[in-house]
Amino acid sequence: TAKDKLRRLLGHGMKGICFSSEKANELSVEENGITGILERVGQPLPSVYSAALSEFVFAAGVELMRRERPDVMYLSTTDYVQHKHAPGTPEADAFYRMMDGYLGELDAMGCVIALTADHGMNAKTRLDGSPNVIYLQDLLDAWIGDATARVILPITDPYVVHHGALGSFATVYLPSSADHAAIGARIAELRGIECVLPRDAAAERFELPADRIGDLVVVSERFTVLGSSASRHDLSGLDVPLRSHGGTSEQQVPLIVNRRIVGMDVQRRWRNFDAFDLALNFAQ
């Protein structure tokens, strides 16, 4: 993986090789199943805020396939470049040329490759290029009292410089005494909101665990993001117009396999996690 937080999740209890670009200098056989990957790849430890973090993933994947020849290998990048650079810009094109080069090497080794993404990306700005944000916590504080409601933004992690912890999905916890339907209707009337759903409806529509989301789920439109309070978002690191994700407008993603697919049900709703099914059971 690129970030170590995902490596820790996916690698929990795993027996095998599992490491991140972020912590490639802190590997042990006990924790990661491998050491010395920096020397083998021949690249310096990359910054989290760089295209190099993802390039290290591909370079390490090629090195592992060349020497260890694993039966299954999962390579996960970050979306730093996509947050910073729109498709067709020189930086974006350079990133995909880099990807194509490493994937070409894996293809030449005979690998079956399934390529997909966890989400898309869109510009989230006003016409003047400034971030187009609805600060839900500020609104709810004004409507029903300070800190009475709590807004959770799942995009938030320790690395927020490139997106300011702003995305198009939020979940809202409300006190039991509040009129949930009325508050949801009021949020839905805001310009830039696509939908507001109560917990059970959101869990069904988005296939979410109902016990892990709030009383309301709020999704913003394509060019709008959701924040908590303006004071909690440091946007000083945004040196380019904001690009982000989290809404239904970023749901559609590619699913590409480098082999002929036989016996695939064309009526099936194929998902990004079906990449494993396609690569292991349908690719020839």
C-alpha positions as a Markdown table, in Angstrom:
| # | Residue | x | y | z |
|---|---|---|---|---|
| 1 | Thr | 0.0 | 0.0 | 0.0 |
| 2 | Ala | 1.0 | 3.7 | -0.2 |
| 3 | Lys | -0.2 | 4.8 | 3.2 |
| 4 | Asp | 0.5 | 2.8 | 6.3 |
| 5 | Lys | -3.0 | 3.1 | 7.8 |
| 6 | Leu | -4.4 | 0.9 | 5.0 |
| 7 | Arg | -1.5 | -1.5 | 5.4 |
| 8 | Arg | -2.4 | -2.0 | 9.0 |
| 9 | Leu | -6.0 | -2.7 | 8.2 |
| 10 | Leu | -5.5 | -5.1 | 5.3 |
| 11 | Gly | -2.5 | -6.7 | 6.9 |
| 12 | His | -4.1 | -7.5 | 10.3 |
| 13 | Gly | -3.4 | -11.1 | 11.0 |
| 14 | Met | -1.9 | -11.7 | 7.6 |
| 15 | Lys | 0.9 | -14.1 | 6.9 |
| 16 | Gly | 3.0 | -12.9 | 4.0 |
| 17 | Ile | 4.6 | -9.7 | 2.6 |
| 18 | Cys | 2.7 | -6.6 | 3.6 |
| 19 | Phe | 4.2 | -3.1 | 3.8 |
| 20 | Ser | 3.6 | 0.5 | 2.8 |
| 21 | Ser | 5.6 | 3.1 | 0.9 |
| 22 | Glu | 5.1 | 5.5 | 3.8 |
| 23 | Lys | 6.9 | 3.3 | 6.3 |
| 24 | Ala | 9.2 | 1.4 | 3.9 |
| 25 | Asn | 12.2 | 2.4 | 6.1 |
| 26 | Glu | 10.7 | 0.7 | 9.2 |
| 27 | Leu | 10.2 | -2.9 | 8.0 |
| 28 | Ser | 10.7 | -6.1 | 9.9 |
| 29 | Val | 10.2 | -9.7 | 9.0 |
| 30 | Glu | 7.9 | -10.1 | 12.0 |
| 31 | Glu | 5.6 | -7.2 | 11.1 |
| 32 | Asn | 5.9 | -7.0 | 7.3 |
| 33 | Gly | 7.4 | -10.3 | 6.1 |
| 34 | Ile | 10.3 | -8.5 | 4.4 |
| 35 | Thr | 13.1 | -6.0 | 4.9 |
| 36 | Gly | 15.5 | -4.0 | 2.8 |
| 37 | Ile | 12.8 | -2.9 | 0.2 |
| 38 | Leu | 14.3 | 0.6 | -0.1 |
| 39 | Glu | 17.6 | -0.8 | -1.3 |
| 40 | Arg | 15.9 | -3.3 | -3.6 |
| 41 | Val | 13.7 | -0.7 | -5.2 |
| 42 | Gly | 16.5 | 1.8 | -5.5 |
| 43 | Gln | 14.3 | 4.8 | -4.6 |
| 44 | Pro | 14.5 | 7.1 | -1.6 |
| 45 | Leu | 11.7 | 7.1 | 1.0 |
| 46 | Pro | 8.9 | 9.1 | -0.6 |
| 47 | Ser | 6.9 | 12.0 | 0.9 |
| 48 | Val | 3.3 | 11.3 | 1.7 |
| 49 | Tyr | 2.4 | 14.4 | -0.2 |
| 50 | Ser | 3.9 | 13.3 | -3.5 |
| 51 | Ala | 3.3 | 11.2 | -6.7 |
| 52 | Ala | 6.5 | 9.3 | -5.6 |
| 53 | Leu | 4.5 | 7.6 | -2.8 |
| 54 | Ser | 2.4 | 5.8 | -5.4 |
| 55 | Glu | 5.3 | 5.2 | -7.8 |
| 56 | Phe | 7.1 | 3.4 | -5.0 |
| 57 | Val | 4.2 | 1.0 | -4.8 |
| 58 | Phe | 4.4 | 0.1 | -8.5 |
| 59 | Ala | 8.2 | -0.1 | -8.4 |
| 60 | Ala | 8.1 | -2.4 | -5.4 |
| 61 | Gly | 5.4 | -4.5 | -7.0 |
| 62 | Val | 7.6 | -5.0 | -10.1 |
| 63 | Glu | 10.6 | -6.0 | -7.9 |
| 64 | Leu | 8.5 | -8.4 | -5.8 |
| 65 | Met | 7.1 | -10.0 | -8.9 |
| 66 | Arg | 10.5 | -10.3 | -10.4 |
| 67 | Arg | 12.0 | -12.1 | -7.4 |
| 68 | Glu | 9.3 | -13.5 | -5.1 |
| 69 | Arg | 6.6 | -14.3 | -7.8 |
| 70 | Pro | 3.6 | -14.1 | -5.5 |
| 71 | Asp | 0.4 | -15.8 | -6.5 |
| 72 | Val | -1.7 | -12.7 | -5.7 |
| 73 | Met | -0.4 | -9.2 | -5.3 |
| 74 | Tyr | -2.4 | -6.1 | -4.3 |
| 75 | Leu | -1.0 | -2.7 | -5.1 |
| 76 | Ser | -2.8 | 0.4 | -3.6 |
| 77 | Thr | -1.9 | 4.0 | -4.4 |
| 78 | Thr | -3.0 | 7.4 | -3.0 |
| 79 | Asp | -5.2 | 10.0 | -4.8 |
| 80 | Tyr | -2.8 | 12.8 | -4.0 |
| 81 | Val | -2.2 | 13.6 | -7.7 |
| 82 | Gln | -5.9 | 13.4 | -8.6 |
| 83 | His | -6.7 | 15.8 | -5.8 |
| 84 | Lys | -4.1 | 18.2 | -7.0 |
| 85 | His | -4.2 | 17.9 | -10.8 |
| 86 | Ala | -7.2 | 17.6 | -13.2 |
| 87 | Pro | -7.1 | 15.1 | -16.1 |
| 88 | Gly | -5.2 | 16.3 | -19.0 |
| 89 | Thr | -2.8 | 18.5 | -17.1 |
| 90 | Pro | 1.0 | 17.8 | -17.5 |
| 91 | Glu | 1.2 | 16.5 | -13.9 |
| 92 | Ala | -1.7 | 14.1 | -14.3 |
| 93 | Asp | -0.4 | 12.8 | -17.7 |
| 94 | Ala | 3.0 | 12.2 | -16.2 |
| 95 | Phe | 1.5 | 10.2 | -13.4 |
| 96 | Tyr | -0.4 | 7.9 | -15.8 |
| 97 | Arg | 2.6 | 7.5 | -18.0 |
| 98 | Met | 4.5 | 6.3 | -14.9 |
| 99 | Met | 1.7 | 3.9 | -14.0 |
| 100 | Asp | 1.5 | 2.6 | -17.6 |
| 101 | Gly | 5.2 | 1.9 | -17.6 |
| 102 | Tyr | 5.1 | -0.3 | -14.5 |
| 103 | Leu | 1.9 | -2.0 | -15.5 |
| 104 | Gly | 3.6 | -2.8 | -18.8 |
| 105 | Glu | 6.4 | -4.4 | -17.0 |
| 106 | Leu | 4.0 | -6.6 | -15.0 |
| 107 | Asp | 2.1 | -7.5 | -18.1 |
| 108 | Ala | 5.4 | -8.6 | -19.8 |
| 109 | Met | 6.0 | -10.9 | -16.9 |
| 110 | Gly | 2.7 | -12.6 | -17.6 |
| 111 | Cys | 0.7 | -11.1 | -14.8 |
| 112 | Val | -3.1 | -10.9 | -15.0 |
| 113 | Ile | -3.8 | -7.3 | -14.0 |
| 114 | Ala | -7.1 | -5.9 | -12.8 |
| 115 | Leu | -7.1 | -2.1 | -12.5 |
| 116 | Thr | -9.8 | -0.1 | -10.7 |
| 117 | Ala | -10.3 | 2.8 | -8.3 |
| 118 | Asp | -12.2 | 3.3 | -5.0 |
| 119 | His | -13.8 | 6.6 | -6.3 |
| 120 | Gly | -13.6 | 9.3 | -8.9 |
| 121 | Met | -12.8 | 13.0 | -8.4 |
| 122 | Asn | -14.3 | 16.3 | -9.3 |
| 123 | Ala | -13.6 | 20.0 | -9.0 |
| 124 | Lys | -15.4 | 21.4 | -5.9 |
| 125 | Thr | -15.1 | 25.1 | -6.5 |
| 126 | Arg | -17.1 | 28.2 | -7.2 |
| 127 | Leu | -16.7 | 30.1 | -10.5 |
| 128 | Asp | -13.9 | 32.1 | -9.0 |
| 129 | Gly | -11.9 | 29.0 | -8.1 |
| 130 | Ser | -12.5 | 29.2 | -4.3 |
| 131 | Pro | -13.7 | 26.0 | -2.4 |
| 132 | Asn | -17.5 | 25.6 | -2.6 |
| 133 | Val | -18.2 | 24.5 | 0.9 |
| 134 | Ile | -21.3 | 24.0 | 3.1 |
| 135 | Tyr | -20.2 | 24.0 | 6.7 |
| 136 | Leu | -22.9 | 21.7 | 8.3 |
| 137 | Gln | -21.7 | 22.0 | 11.9 |
| 138 | Asp | -21.9 | 25.8 | 11.8 |
| 139 | Leu | -25.4 | 25.6 | 10.4 |
| 140 | Leu | -26.6 | 23.0 | 12.9 |
| 141 | Asp | -25.1 | 25.0 | 15.8 |
| 142 | Ala | -27.1 | 28.0 | 14.7 |
| 143 | Trp | -30.3 | 26.0 | 14.2 |
| 144 | Ile | -30.4 | 23.8 | 17.3 |
| 145 | Gly | -27.6 | 25.0 | 19.6 |
| 146 | Asp | -23.8 | 24.8 | 19.9 |
| 147 | Ala | -22.5 | 21.2 | 19.9 |
| 148 | Thr | -26.0 | 19.8 | 20.1 |
| 149 | Ala | -25.4 | 17.9 | 16.8 |
| 150 | Arg | -22.2 | 16.3 | 15.6 |
| 151 | Val | -21.0 | 16.2 | 12.0 |
| 152 | Ile | -18.6 | 13.4 | 11.0 |
| 153 | Leu | -16.6 | 13.7 | 7.7 |
| 154 | Pro | -15.2 | 10.3 | 6.7 |
| 155 | Ile | -12.7 | 11.8 | 4.4 |
| 156 | Thr | -10.7 | 13.1 | 7.4 |
| 157 | Asp | -7.4 | 11.4 | 8.1 |
| 158 | Pro | -4.0 | 12.7 | 9.3 |
| 159 | Tyr | -3.1 | 13.8 | 5.8 |
| 160 | Val | -5.5 | 16.6 | 4.7 |
| 161 | Val | -3.2 | 19.3 | 3.1 |
| 162 | His | -4.4 | 18.5 | -0.4 |
| 163 | His | -8.2 | 18.4 | 0.4 |
| 164 | Gly | -8.7 | 20.2 | 3.7 |
| 165 | Ala | -10.8 | 17.3 | 5.0 |
| 166 | Leu | -13.6 | 18.4 | 2.7 |
| 167 | Gly | -15.6 | 15.8 | 0.7 |
| 168 | Ser | -19.2 | 15.3 | -0.5 |
| 169 | Phe | -20.3 | 12.9 | 2.2 |
| 170 | Ala | -21.2 | 13.6 | 5.8 |
| 171 | Thr | -23.0 | 11.8 | 8.6 |
| 172 | Val | -24.9 | 13.7 | 11.3 |
| 173 | Tyr | -25.6 | 12.6 | 14.9 |
| 174 | Leu | -28.6 | 14.4 | 16.4 |
| 175 | Pro | -30.1 | 14.3 | 19.9 |
| 176 | Ser | -33.1 | 12.1 | 20.3 |
| 177 | Ser | -35.2 | 15.1 | 21.3 |
| 178 | Ala | -34.5 | 16.8 | 17.9 |
| 179 | Asp | -37.0 | 16.6 | 15.0 |
| 180 | His | -34.8 | 14.6 | 12.7 |
| 181 | Ala | -37.1 | 14.8 | 9.7 |
| 182 | Ala | -37.4 | 18.6 | 9.9 |
| 183 | Ile | -33.7 | 19.1 | 10.2 |
| 184 | Gly | -33.1 | 16.7 | 7.3 |
| 185 | Ala | -35.6 | 18.6 | 5.2 |
| 186 | Arg | -34.0 | 21.9 | 6.1 |
| 187 | Ile | -30.5 | 20.6 | 5.1 |
| 188 | Ala | -32.0 | 19.3 | 1.8 |
| 189 | Glu | -33.2 | 22.7 | 0.9 |
| 190 | Leu | -29.6 | 24.1 | 0.9 |
| 191 | Arg | -28.2 | 24.9 | -2.5 |
| 192 | Gly | -25.6 | 22.2 | -3.4 |
| 193 | Ile | -27.2 | 19.4 | -1.5 |
| 194 | Glu | -28.1 | 16.3 | -3.5 |
| 195 | Cys | -29.8 | 14.2 | -0.9 |
| 196 | Val | -30.4 | 13.8 | 2.9 |
| 197 | Leu | -31.3 | 10.3 | 4.1 |
| 198 | Pro | -32.2 | 8.9 | 7.5 |
| 199 | Arg | -30.0 | 6.2 | 8.8 |
| 200 | Asp | -31.9 | 3.1 | 7.6 |
| 201 | Ala | -32.5 | 4.5 | 4.2 |
| 202 | Ala | -28.8 | 5.5 | 3.8 |
| 203 | Ala | -27.6 | 2.1 | 5.0 |
| 204 | Glu | -29.8 | 0.4 | 2.4 |
| 205 | Arg | -29.0 | 2.7 | -0.5 |
| 206 | Phe | -25.2 | 2.9 | 0.1 |
| 207 | Glu | -24.7 | -0.6 | 1.7 |
| 208 | Leu | -23.4 | 0.8 | 4.9 |
| 209 | Pro | -23.5 | -0.7 | 8.4 |
| 210 | Ala | -26.3 | 1.1 | 10.2 |
| 211 | Asp | -24.5 | 1.0 | 13.5 |
| 212 | Arg | -21.6 | 3.0 | 12.1 |
| 213 | Ile | -23.4 | 6.0 | 10.7 |
| 214 | Gly | -25.3 | 8.9 | 12.3 |
| 215 | Asp | -29.0 | 9.7 | 12.3 |
| 216 | Leu | -28.7 | 11.5 | 8.9 |
| 217 | Val | -26.5 | 11.0 | 5.9 |
| 218 | Val | -25.9 | 14.1 | 3.7 |
| 219 | Val | -24.5 | 14.0 | 0.2 |
| 220 | Ser | -23.6 | 17.1 | -1.7 |
| 221 | Glu | -23.8 | 17.7 | -5.5 |
| 222 | Arg | -20.9 | 17.4 | -7.9 |
| 223 | Phe | -19.3 | 20.8 | -7.4 |
| 224 | Thr | -19.9 | 21.1 | -3.7 |
| 225 | Val | -18.2 | 19.7 | -0.6 |
| 226 | Leu | -19.3 | 19.4 | 3.0 |
| 227 | Gly | -17.4 | 20.7 | 6.0 |
| 228 | Ser | -18.0 | 20.7 | 9.8 |
| 229 | Ser | -17.1 | 24.2 | 11.1 |
| 230 | Ala | -15.1 | 26.6 | 9.1 |
| 231 | Ser | -12.7 | 27.1 | 12.0 |
| 232 | Arg | -11.9 | 23.4 | 11.9 |
| 233 | His | -10.7 | 23.3 | 8.3 |
| 234 | Asp | -7.2 | 24.5 | 7.5 |
| 235 | Leu | -7.3 | 25.4 | 3.8 |
| 236 | Ser | -4.0 | 27.2 | 3.8 |
| 237 | Gly | -2.4 | 24.2 | 2.1 |
| 238 | Leu | -4.7 | 24.4 | -0.9 |
| 239 | Asp | -2.4 | 25.9 | -3.5 |
| 240 | Val | -4.6 | 24.8 | -6.4 |
| 241 | Pro | -8.4 | 24.7 | -6.8 |
| 242 | Leu | -10.0 | 22.1 | -4.6 |
| 243 | Arg | -10.7 | 18.7 | -6.1 |
| 244 | Ser | -12.4 | 16.0 | -4.0 |
| 245 | His | -14.8 | 13.1 | -3.8 |
| 246 | Gly | -17.4 | 11.3 | -1.6 |
| 247 | Gly | -20.6 | 11.9 | -3.5 |
| 248 | Thr | -22.6 | 9.9 | -5.9 |
| 249 | Ser | -21.1 | 12.0 | -8.7 |
| 250 | Glu | -17.8 | 10.2 | -8.0 |
| 251 | Gln | -19.2 | 6.7 | -7.8 |
| 252 | Gln | -18.5 | 5.5 | -11.3 |
| 253 | Val | -15.0 | 4.1 | -11.8 |
| 254 | Pro | -13.2 | 2.1 | -14.4 |
| 255 | Leu | -12.6 | -1.7 | -14.1 |
| 256 | Ile | -10.0 | -2.8 | -16.6 |
| 257 | Val | -8.4 | -6.2 | -17.1 |
| 258 | Asn | -5.5 | -7.0 | -19.4 |
| 259 | Arg | -6.8 | -10.3 | -20.5 |
| 260 | Arg | -9.8 | -11.6 | -22.4 |
| 261 | Ile | -12.8 | -12.1 | -20.2 |
| 262 | Val | -14.8 | -15.3 | -20.7 |
| 263 | Gly | -18.2 | -16.2 | -19.2 |
| 264 | Met | -18.8 | -12.8 | -17.6 |
| 265 | Asp | -22.5 | -12.1 | -16.8 |
| 266 | Val | -23.1 | -8.8 | -18.7 |
| 267 | Gln | -26.3 | -8.2 | -16.6 |
| 268 | Arg | -24.4 | -8.3 | -13.3 |
| 269 | Arg | -23.7 | -5.0 | -11.6 |
| 270 | Trp | -19.9 | -5.2 | -11.5 |
| 271 | Arg | -18.2 | -3.4 | -8.6 |
| 272 | Asn | -14.6 | -2.3 | -8.0 |
| 273 | Phe | -14.1 | -5.1 | -5.5 |
| 274 | Asp | -15.1 | -7.6 | -8.2 |
| 275 | Ala | -11.6 | -6.9 | -9.6 |
| 276 | Phe | -10.4 | -10.0 | -7.7 |
| 277 | Asp | -13.3 | -12.2 | -9.1 |
| 278 | Leu | -12.6 | -11.0 | -12.7 |
| 279 | Ala | -8.8 | -11.5 | -12.4 |
| 280 | Leu | -8.9 | -14.9 | -10.7 |
| 281 | Asn | -12.0 | -16.5 | -12.2 |
| 282 | Phe | -12.8 | -15.0 | -15.6 |
| 283 | Ala | -9.5 | -13.7 | -17.1 |
| 284 | Gln | -7.8 | -15.9 | -19.7 |
